[in-house]
Amino acid sequence: MDAEKTVWCIAITFADTEKNGFVSLGGAGWETQAEWEQEWNRIPASPLGWDDPAMLILDKLDENGDRIDERPITAETAAALLGKPLDVLISEGREKTCFTLGEFLDRHPEMASRFNDARTHGNEGVSQ
């Protein structure tokens, strides 16, 4: 069995105000910290900053997967980096994202015993 390799990653996340959550759109990883830093520095921030209407975040993740930096990017940058139109990326990302505990348990019923699922305990008024 091979030892796990250390990987430094950059991810693109969509701040989804419609679904009230964060949607992972994609990303990439590098085996050397130098390549990772070079790529991070190559990707431009949105000239509109956090006011960019695309609501896209470039996340710099260290070798442990912890976010150590972030910046807004444009829709054009995300589409160019990920190779698909933004609407397709968002649609695909939403399909893979659970926005509520109810959605998560619908996809992973085997996890119900690990959560106090309101659906199985008769709690009223709990949003799913």
Short mmCIF file of the C-alpha atoms (twelve columns), coordinates in Angstrom:
data_MODEL
# 
_entry.id   MODEL 
# 
loop_
_atom_site.group_PDB 
_atom_site.id 
_atom_site.type_symbol 
_atom_site.label_atom_id 
_atom_site.label_alt_id 
_atom_site.label_comp_id 
_atom_site.label_asym_id 
_atom_site.label_seq_id 
_atom_site.Cartn_x 
_atom_site.Cartn_y 
_atom_site.Cartn_z 
_atom_site.pdbx_PDB_model_num 
ATOM 1   C CA . MET A 1   0.000   0.000  0.000   1 
ATOM 2   C CA . ASP A 2   1.416   3.352  -1.040  1 
ATOM 3   C CA . ALA A 3   1.699   6.171  1.445   1 
ATOM 4   C CA . GLU A 4   -0.708  9.019  0.871   1 
ATOM 5   C CA . LYS A 5   0.760   11.926 -1.041  1 
ATOM 6   C CA . THR A 6   0.577   15.442 0.271   1 
ATOM 7   C CA . VAL A 7   -1.586  17.644 -1.952  1 
ATOM 8   C CA . TRP A 8   -2.205  21.381 -1.827  1 
ATOM 9   C CA . CYS A 9   -5.530  22.389 -3.384  1 
ATOM 10  C CA . ILE A 10  -7.441  25.317 -4.802  1 
ATOM 11  C CA . ALA A 11  -11.228 25.048 -4.887  1 
ATOM 12  C CA . ILE A 12  -13.962 27.180 -6.389  1 
ATOM 13  C CA . THR A 13  -17.101 27.645 -4.317  1 
ATOM 14  C CA . PHE A 14  -20.397 29.324 -5.202  1 
ATOM 15  C CA . ALA A 15  -22.155 31.271 -2.434  1 
ATOM 16  C CA . ASP A 16  -25.696 30.210 -3.293  1 
ATOM 17  C CA . THR A 17  -28.106 32.802 -1.929  1 
ATOM 18  C CA . GLU A 18  -31.063 31.021 -3.551  1 
ATOM 19  C CA . LYS A 19  -30.404 27.787 -1.654  1 
ATOM 20  C CA . ASN A 20  -28.773 29.501 1.340   1 
ATOM 21  C CA . GLY A 21  -25.593 27.462 1.219   1 
ATOM 22  C CA . PHE A 22  -22.215 26.937 -0.364  1 
ATOM 23  C CA . VAL A 23  -21.791 24.834 -3.495  1 
ATOM 24  C CA . SER A 24  -18.475 23.292 -4.463  1 
ATOM 25  C CA . LEU A 25  -17.943 23.770 -8.194  1 
ATOM 26  C CA . GLY A 26  -14.554 22.110 -8.580  1 
ATOM 27  C CA . GLY A 27  -10.878 22.592 -8.095  1 
ATOM 28  C CA . ALA A 28  -7.444  21.090 -8.491  1 
ATOM 29  C CA . GLY A 29  -4.493  19.901 -6.442  1 
ATOM 30  C CA . TRP A 30  -0.714  20.075 -6.704  1 
ATOM 31  C CA . GLU A 31  1.927   17.799 -5.267  1 
ATOM 32  C CA . THR A 32  4.326   20.634 -4.516  1 
ATOM 33  C CA . GLN A 33  3.731   23.722 -2.496  1 
ATOM 34  C CA . ALA A 34  5.663   25.787 -5.068  1 
ATOM 35  C CA . GLU A 35  3.316   24.789 -7.917  1 
ATOM 36  C CA . TRP A 36  0.303   25.506 -5.706  1 
ATOM 37  C CA . GLU A 37  1.599   28.973 -4.792  1 
ATOM 38  C CA . GLN A 38  2.395   29.719 -8.441  1 
ATOM 39  C CA . GLU A 39  -1.114  28.762 -9.556  1 
ATOM 40  C CA . TRP A 40  -2.736  30.704 -6.717  1 
ATOM 41  C CA . ASN A 41  -0.813  33.825 -7.701  1 
ATOM 42  C CA . ARG A 42  -1.767  33.370 -11.365 1 
ATOM 43  C CA . ILE A 43  -5.543  33.418 -10.792 1 
ATOM 44  C CA . PRO A 44  -6.878  36.979 -10.726 1 
ATOM 45  C CA . ALA A 45  -9.260  38.271 -8.099  1 
ATOM 46  C CA . SER A 46  -12.466 39.872 -9.303  1 
ATOM 47  C CA . PRO A 47  -11.982 43.592 -9.945  1 
ATOM 48  C CA . LEU A 48  -15.323 44.110 -8.170  1 
ATOM 49  C CA . GLY A 49  -14.058 42.371 -5.060  1 
ATOM 50  C CA . TRP A 50  -16.702 40.891 -2.788  1 
ATOM 51  C CA . ASP A 51  -19.356 42.920 -4.647  1 
ATOM 52  C CA . ASP A 52  -19.002 40.700 -7.727  1 
ATOM 53  C CA . PRO A 53  -22.511 39.400 -8.525  1 
ATOM 54  C CA . ALA A 54  -21.180 35.969 -9.516  1 
ATOM 55  C CA . MET A 55  -20.704 35.129 -5.805  1 
ATOM 56  C CA . LEU A 56  -17.702 32.898 -6.541  1 
ATOM 57  C CA . ILE A 57  -14.950 32.232 -4.033  1 
ATOM 58  C CA . LEU A 58  -11.485 30.902 -4.761  1 
ATOM 59  C CA . ASP A 59  -10.400 28.872 -1.717  1 
ATOM 60  C CA . LYS A 60  -6.732  28.166 -1.008  1 
ATOM 61  C CA . LEU A 61  -6.522  24.912 0.944   1 
ATOM 62  C CA . ASP A 62  -3.362  23.744 2.667   1 
ATOM 63  C CA . GLU A 63  -2.096  20.175 2.733   1 
ATOM 64  C CA . ASN A 64  -4.544  19.400 5.575   1 
ATOM 65  C CA . GLY A 65  -7.524  20.729 3.607   1 
ATOM 66  C CA . ASP A 66  -7.832  23.816 5.809   1 
ATOM 67  C CA . ARG A 67  -8.755  27.053 4.056   1 
ATOM 68  C CA . ILE A 68  -5.945  29.513 4.574   1 
ATOM 69  C CA . ASP A 69  -6.963  32.197 2.084   1 
ATOM 70  C CA . GLU A 70  -9.834  33.143 -0.169  1 
ATOM 71  C CA . ARG A 71  -10.768 35.753 -2.716  1 
ATOM 72  C CA . PRO A 72  -13.657 36.507 -5.059  1 
ATOM 73  C CA . ILE A 73  -13.335 35.618 -8.733  1 
ATOM 74  C CA . THR A 74  -15.415 36.346 -11.817 1 
ATOM 75  C CA . ALA A 75  -17.751 33.961 -13.597 1 
ATOM 76  C CA . GLU A 76  -15.445 34.093 -16.609 1 
ATOM 77  C CA . THR A 77  -12.449 33.015 -14.532 1 
ATOM 78  C CA . ALA A 78  -14.356 30.096 -12.978 1 
ATOM 79  C CA . ALA A 79  -15.645 28.898 -16.352 1 
ATOM 80  C CA . ALA A 80  -12.179 29.134 -17.899 1 
ATOM 81  C CA . LEU A 81  -10.552 27.219 -15.035 1 
ATOM 82  C CA . LEU A 82  -13.191 24.502 -14.806 1 
ATOM 83  C CA . GLY A 83  -13.933 24.158 -18.510 1 
ATOM 84  C CA . LYS A 84  -17.721 24.500 -18.382 1 
ATOM 85  C CA . PRO A 85  -20.252 27.354 -18.420 1 
ATOM 86  C CA . LEU A 86  -21.083 28.700 -14.957 1 
ATOM 87  C CA . ASP A 87  -24.764 27.721 -15.148 1 
ATOM 88  C CA . VAL A 88  -23.761 24.104 -15.829 1 
ATOM 89  C CA . LEU A 89  -21.225 24.137 -12.983 1 
ATOM 90  C CA . ILE A 90  -23.816 25.518 -10.552 1 
ATOM 91  C CA . SER A 91  -26.467 23.015 -11.647 1 
ATOM 92  C CA . GLU A 92  -24.063 20.085 -11.270 1 
ATOM 93  C CA . GLY A 93  -22.822 21.404 -7.923  1 
ATOM 94  C CA . ARG A 94  -26.339 21.825 -6.563  1 
ATOM 95  C CA . GLU A 95  -27.164 18.240 -7.519  1 
ATOM 96  C CA . LYS A 96  -24.281 17.052 -5.310  1 
ATOM 97  C CA . THR A 97  -24.959 19.407 -2.395  1 
ATOM 98  C CA . CYS A 98  -27.233 18.746 0.559   1 
ATOM 99  C CA . PHE A 99  -28.606 22.055 1.830   1 
ATOM 100 C CA . THR A 100 -30.525 20.644 4.790   1 
ATOM 101 C CA . LEU A 101 -30.256 17.709 7.149   1 
ATOM 102 C CA . GLY A 102 -33.398 16.297 5.541   1 
ATOM 103 C CA . GLU A 103 -31.780 16.303 2.105   1 
ATOM 104 C CA . PHE A 104 -28.654 14.692 3.538   1 
ATOM 105 C CA . LEU A 105 -30.631 11.903 5.200   1 
ATOM 106 C CA . ASP A 106 -32.686 11.337 2.047   1 
ATOM 107 C CA . ARG A 107 -29.409 10.674 0.219   1 
ATOM 108 C CA . HIS A 108 -27.738 8.816  3.100   1 
ATOM 109 C CA . PRO A 109 -30.436 7.075  5.186   1 
ATOM 110 C CA . GLU A 110 -27.759 4.922  6.821   1 
ATOM 111 C CA . MET A 111 -26.631 8.051  8.693   1 
ATOM 112 C CA . ALA A 112 -30.010 8.666  10.392  1 
ATOM 113 C CA . SER A 113 -28.927 6.960  13.605  1 
ATOM 114 C CA . ARG A 114 -26.102 9.500  13.984  1 
ATOM 115 C CA . PHE A 115 -28.478 12.467 13.948  1 
ATOM 116 C CA . ASN A 116 -31.497 13.463 15.958  1 
ATOM 117 C CA . ASP A 117 -33.686 13.418 12.843  1 
ATOM 118 C CA . ALA A 118 -36.866 15.429 13.418  1 
ATOM 119 C CA . ARG A 119 -38.695 13.286 10.870  1 
ATOM 120 C CA . THR A 120 -38.289 10.179 13.008  1 
ATOM 121 C CA . HIS A 121 -39.018 11.875 16.314  1 
ATOM 122 C CA . GLY A 122 -42.217 13.711 15.389  1 
ATOM 123 C CA . ASN A 123 -40.902 17.228 16.036  1 
ATOM 124 C CA . GLU A 124 -43.164 19.855 14.501  1 
ATOM 125 C CA . GLY A 125 -41.953 23.040 12.901  1 
ATOM 126 C CA . VAL A 126 -38.423 21.893 12.183  1 
ATOM 127 C CA . SER A 127 -37.400 23.004 8.716   1 
ATOM 128 C CA . GLN A 128 -35.954 20.367 6.467   1 
# 
